[in-house]
Structures are given as C-alpha cells and as structure tokens.
Amino acid sequence: INDVTLSASVPGIVSAWKFKEGDFVKAGETIIELDKNLEELEAERRKLAMDNHKQVLDHLQALFKKSSISVKKDELEKAETDYKIAAVEYEMAVEQLRKRSITAPCSGNITDITRDVGEACQPYQPLIRLVDTRRCYFISNVEARAAARLKQDQNVKVEIETSPAPTTVEGRI
C-alpha cells in the first residue's frame, strides 16, 4: 500500500542515520539528519533578534499607553513592523533547519539506503525507500465460479504456498 522513496529538498552532507536498513519506523520519526550546524546557529540568531524587537516593541507600547510625548505613533508602527519582520525571518530559519531532517511520512520498513554518513546528497536525490509491508494488494486470477461468489469488502482467507508449509493470510476484497 505504501511504498515511498524519500529525498531531501536541500543539498547537504548526511550527518546521522537514526535507523538502519530493515528497521521499522513510525510515521513522523526522523530517519536521516543532514549537517545542520549553520542552520541551528541562524535560527538561534533570528530568535534573539526577534526577542530583542519584541522587548523594544513592548517598551514603546507601554510608553505610548502612558501618553508619553517621547513616543510617536510612527515610532511605534516601525517597532511593530520590525518585530513582525523578525518573527517571519525566525520562522524562515526554523523551516530551513527543519529541511535538514528527513522524517517518515508513513510507518514502514526501511528497505534501501543510498547514502552513508559523510556522503553528500543533492536536492531530490533518492536517499531512502520506505515500504509498509503490513498491508498489500494481492492480485490473483480466480476461477469464474469462485469469483461469482465474491463481493466487495468481503473477508477472505487466502492460502499461499510457502516453504516449509502453506501460509494462510486473512484479507478483504
């Protein structure tokens, strides 16, 4: 049902694998991290700038509410704009940092890893194949008489020839 090939939307160096081939991962878990030191520093810098603009804005708003002559309305509006710009820049930095991690969009097993730690990857280059093997489509030819009795959403048992003994699997049409 779910068979996806994952990639990063940004170039980078693979810095950490959280799982290995064959491991089962849950939806939302981080599988790979790319180098992200610069992005972490940039996000922190933008947060500090945003916090500073917020303090200036709060201080000017307090003075303005006291009808202080020392604060003009255009100064207050400029401080509000500066804070809003700083907040957006912080969100952009956080988004750039988020792009340095590849997370599982669905639960499944990692079946293929194409890059090792330390190797570079390009944007949209396949890095991981994730397959949910718990559910699948089973396509088969069925004799007409047997098929006539089958209905959509009907539960069925299918016996599959396997070694050393046949395996019975339950499913739904």
Secondary structure by P-SEA (a helix, b strand, c coil): cbbbbbbbccccccccccccccccccccccccccccaaaaaaaaaaaaaaaaaaaaaaaaaaaaaaccccccaaaaaaaaaaaaaaaaaaaaaaaaaaacbbbbcccccccccccccccccccccccbbbbcccbbbbbbbbcaaaaaaccccbbbbbbbbcccbbbbbbbcc
